[in-house]
Amino acid sequence: MLRPWLPALPIPEVGGVITKRKVLMSWSSGKDCALALNHLREAGDCRVAGLLTTMNETVARVSIHGSRREVLRAQADRLSLPLIEVPLPDPCGNEVYEARLGQALERARDDGVTAVAFGDIHLDDVRRYREGQLARIGMDAIFPIFGAGSRAVAEEQIRIGLRAVLTCVDSLRLPASFAGRWFDRKLLADLPPDVDPCGEEGEFHTLVTWAPGFSSPIPVIPGEAVQKGRFVYQDVLLRPSPRAAPGPRG
């Protein structure tokens, strides 16, 4: 069931015929963009044309979240959506970030994409930044779950059975032991009272292994946990497929 915070999108007409807007989903590999994508698809007034992800080109992982490329591609495969990767250097200054992302957005715009959707929940400064960035190249920013409140979003994610694991934890805001935990009611109950239930203030980031729209869950196993400065990263790997048992010898 759609929530009242889902915005209505203008439906353009081409030659007098109503057509759905072509939209990209800004995809971090985490739970909030997965929920936003689900609401966007259920609304039915746009066509999601692909997932847009910034990647650390040095280590082939999703920026900030640390998700491996092979897991990211497994997500796109299960959503049956093309994946647009934007490579970024490490470290990456804001000027380089905006230039490379802008180039990717311009190519998408030239291909008929008119808007990008985001999974942001309540940070007004982030929303204004995204709107300004897209407005400069003639595109719109869409926020399907903005204004819902983090608690309501978290409860919705759990209710619909979304599965996500914490892959990055800010150890100054949350104990390092939270890295690698599953996002569920037990985790919500264990969060310190000053931590946003969705990690909207950057306290933690997640990797989705199942959400509405996935053709099947992504089988994963935990890898190594590594601390880099204040952040603890929990590696998550695709579970290897079992080898077929050898047949009888003739």
C-alpha positions as CSV (number, residue, x, y, z in Angstrom):
1,M,0.0,0.0,0.0
2,L,1.4,3.4,-1.0
3,R,2.0,6.0,1.7
4,P,0.6,9.5,1.5
5,W,4.1,11.0,1.1
6,L,4.6,9.6,-2.4
7,P,4.5,12.6,-4.7
8,A,2.4,12.8,-7.8
9,L,4.6,13.1,-10.9
10,P,3.5,15.2,-13.9
11,I,2.8,12.9,-16.9
12,P,4.0,14.5,-20.1
13,E,2.2,14.3,-23.5
14,V,4.1,13.6,-26.7
15,G,2.1,14.3,-29.8
16,G,-1.1,14.3,-27.7
17,V,-0.4,10.9,-26.4
18,I,0.3,10.5,-22.6
19,T,3.6,8.8,-21.9
20,K,5.4,7.9,-18.8
21,R,8.4,9.8,-17.7
22,K,11.8,8.1,-18.0
23,V,13.5,8.1,-14.6
24,L,16.7,6.8,-13.2
25,M,17.0,5.5,-9.6
26,S,20.0,6.8,-7.6
27,W,21.2,3.5,-6.3
28,S,23.5,3.2,-3.3
29,S,22.8,-0.6,-2.9
30,G,21.0,0.2,0.4
31,K,17.6,-0.2,1.9
32,D,16.3,3.4,1.5
33,C,16.8,3.5,-2.2
34,A,15.2,0.1,-2.5
35,L,12.1,1.2,-0.7
36,A,12.0,4.4,-2.8
37,L,12.3,2.3,-6.0
38,N,9.4,0.1,-4.8
39,H,7.1,3.1,-4.2
40,L,8.1,4.7,-7.5
41,R,7.3,1.5,-9.4
42,E,4.0,1.0,-7.6
43,A,2.9,4.6,-8.4
44,G,3.0,3.6,-12.0
45,D,3.3,7.1,-13.5
46,C,7.0,6.8,-14.6
47,R,9.3,4.3,-16.2
48,V,12.4,3.4,-14.2
49,A,15.1,3.2,-16.9
50,G,18.0,2.1,-14.8
51,L,20.1,2.3,-11.6
52,L,22.7,5.1,-11.2
53,T,25.6,4.3,-8.8
54,T,28.8,6.0,-8.0
55,M,31.8,3.6,-7.6
56,N,35.2,3.9,-6.0
57,E,37.2,3.0,-9.1
58,T,40.3,2.0,-7.1
59,V,38.6,-0.9,-5.2
60,A,35.5,-1.5,-7.5
61,R,33.0,-0.8,-4.6
62,V,30.0,1.4,-4.1
63,S,31.0,4.7,-2.7
64,I,30.5,5.0,1.1
65,H,28.5,1.8,1.4
66,G,31.5,-0.4,0.4
67,S,29.4,-2.9,-1.5
68,R,31.2,-5.1,-4.0
69,R,30.6,-4.6,-7.7
70,E,29.5,-8.3,-8.1
71,V,26.8,-7.9,-5.4
72,L,25.7,-4.6,-6.9
73,R,25.3,-6.2,-10.3
74,A,23.4,-9.1,-8.7
75,Q,20.9,-6.5,-7.4
76,A,20.5,-5.0,-10.8
77,D,20.1,-8.4,-12.4
78,R,17.3,-9.3,-9.9
79,L,15.6,-6.0,-10.5
80,S,15.9,-6.5,-14.3
81,L,17.3,-2.9,-14.6
82,P,20.4,-1.6,-16.4
83,L,23.2,-0.4,-14.2
84,I,25.0,2.8,-14.9
85,E,28.3,3.0,-13.0
86,V,30.0,6.4,-12.4
87,P,33.7,5.7,-11.5
88,L,35.2,8.1,-8.9
89,P,38.8,8.4,-7.8
90,D,39.8,7.8,-4.2
91,P,40.0,10.3,-2.6
92,C,37.4,12.3,-4.6
93,G,36.9,16.0,-4.2
94,N,33.5,17.5,-4.8
95,E,34.5,19.2,-8.0
96,V,35.5,15.8,-9.6
97,Y,32.4,14.2,-8.2
98,E,30.1,16.7,-9.7
99,A,31.9,16.7,-13.0
100,R,31.8,12.9,-13.5
101,L,28.2,12.5,-12.2
102,G,27.2,15.5,-14.4
103,Q,28.6,13.8,-17.5
104,A,26.7,10.6,-16.7
105,L,23.5,12.6,-16.2
106,E,23.9,14.5,-19.4
107,R,24.2,11.3,-21.3
108,A,21.1,10.0,-19.6
109,R,19.2,13.2,-20.4
110,D,20.2,13.0,-24.0
111,D,18.7,9.4,-24.0
112,G,15.4,10.8,-22.8
113,V,15.7,10.6,-19.0
114,T,14.0,13.6,-17.4
115,A,14.4,12.9,-13.7
116,V,16.4,11.0,-11.0
117,A,14.8,9.6,-7.9
118,F,16.5,9.4,-4.5
119,G,15.9,7.5,-1.3
120,D,16.5,10.5,1.0
121,I,14.1,10.8,4.0
122,H,14.4,14.1,5.8
123,L,17.6,16.1,5.2
124,D,16.6,19.3,3.6
125,D,20.1,20.5,2.7
126,V,20.8,17.2,0.8
127,R,17.5,17.6,-1.0
128,R,18.3,21.2,-2.1
129,Y,21.8,20.1,-3.2
130,R,20.4,17.3,-5.4
131,E,17.7,19.5,-6.9
132,G,20.2,22.2,-7.7
133,Q,22.6,19.8,-9.3
134,L,19.9,18.3,-11.6
135,A,18.3,21.7,-12.4
136,R,21.6,22.8,-13.9
137,I,21.3,20.2,-16.6
138,G,17.5,20.5,-17.1
139,M,16.4,17.5,-15.0
140,D,14.2,17.0,-12.0
141,A,14.8,15.3,-8.6
142,I,12.2,13.0,-7.2
143,F,12.0,11.9,-3.5
144,P,9.4,9.2,-3.1
145,I,9.9,8.7,0.6
146,F,11.0,12.2,1.7
147,G,9.1,13.6,4.7
148,A,7.9,10.2,5.9
149,G,10.0,10.1,9.0
150,S,12.8,7.6,9.6
151,R,10.8,5.5,12.1
152,A,7.9,5.1,9.7
153,V,10.3,4.2,6.9
154,A,12.2,1.7,9.0
155,E,8.9,0.0,10.1
156,E,7.7,-0.1,6.5
157,Q,11.0,-1.8,5.4
158,I,10.7,-4.4,8.0
159,R,7.0,-5.0,7.4
160,I,7.4,-5.7,3.7
161,G,10.2,-8.2,4.4
162,L,13.1,-6.1,3.1
163,R,16.5,-7.7,3.9
164,A,19.5,-5.6,4.4
165,V,22.9,-6.0,6.2
166,L,24.9,-3.1,7.8
167,T,28.0,-2.8,5.7
168,C,29.4,0.5,7.1
169,V,29.2,1.9,10.7
170,D,30.4,5.2,12.0
171,S,32.1,4.1,15.2
172,L,31.8,7.5,16.7
173,R,28.0,7.2,16.6
174,L,27.4,3.5,16.9
175,P,29.4,0.5,18.4
176,A,31.5,-1.2,15.8
177,S,29.8,-4.5,16.6
178,F,26.8,-3.3,14.6
179,A,28.7,-3.8,11.4
180,G,27.5,-7.0,9.8
181,R,24.1,-7.1,11.7
182,W,20.9,-7.5,9.8
183,F,18.4,-4.6,9.7
184,D,15.5,-5.9,11.7
185,R,13.4,-5.1,14.8
186,K,16.1,-6.4,17.2
187,L,18.6,-4.0,15.6
188,L,16.1,-1.1,15.9
189,A,15.5,-1.9,19.5
190,D,19.3,-2.0,20.2
191,L,20.1,1.4,18.5
192,P,21.1,4.2,20.9
193,P,18.4,6.8,21.3
194,D,20.4,9.5,19.5
195,V,20.9,7.3,16.3
196,D,18.5,7.7,13.4
197,P,16.5,4.5,12.9
198,C,17.5,4.6,9.2
199,G,21.0,5.9,9.6
200,E,19.9,9.0,7.8
201,E,22.6,11.1,9.6
202,G,25.3,8.8,8.3
203,E,25.5,6.5,11.4
204,F,25.3,3.4,9.3
205,H,24.8,2.2,5.7
206,T,23.4,-1.0,4.3
207,L,23.3,-3.5,1.5
208,V,20.0,-4.9,0.4
209,T,19.9,-8.7,-0.4
210,W,16.1,-8.8,-1.0
211,A,13.4,-6.2,-1.6
212,P,10.1,-6.0,-3.5
213,G,10.9,-6.3,-7.2
214,F,13.9,-8.7,-6.7
215,S,13.3,-11.9,-8.7
216,S,15.0,-13.8,-5.9
217,P,17.1,-13.2,-2.7
218,I,20.9,-12.6,-3.2
219,P,22.8,-15.3,-1.3
220,V,25.6,-13.7,0.6
221,I,28.2,-14.6,3.3
222,P,30.2,-12.2,5.6
223,G,33.7,-11.3,4.7
224,E,36.3,-9.4,6.7
225,A,35.5,-6.4,8.9
226,V,37.9,-3.6,8.4
227,Q,38.2,-0.2,10.3
228,K,39.3,2.8,8.3
229,G,39.5,5.8,10.5
230,R,36.1,6.2,12.3
231,F,34.3,3.9,9.9
232,V,34.0,0.1,10.2
233,Y,33.3,-1.7,6.9
234,Q,31.8,-5.2,6.9
235,D,32.6,-7.0,3.6
236,V,29.8,-9.0,2.1
237,L,30.4,-11.5,-0.6
238,L,28.3,-13.5,-2.9
239,R,27.9,-17.1,-1.6
240,P,29.6,-19.4,-4.1
241,S,27.3,-21.7,-6.0
242,P,27.6,-25.3,-4.8
243,R,29.5,-27.5,-7.2
244,A,27.5,-30.1,-9.0
245,A,28.1,-33.6,-7.7
246,P,30.2,-35.6,-10.1
247,G,28.2,-38.2,-12.1
248,P,28.9,-41.9,-12.0
249,R,31.9,-43.0,-13.9
250,G,31.4,-45.3,-16.9
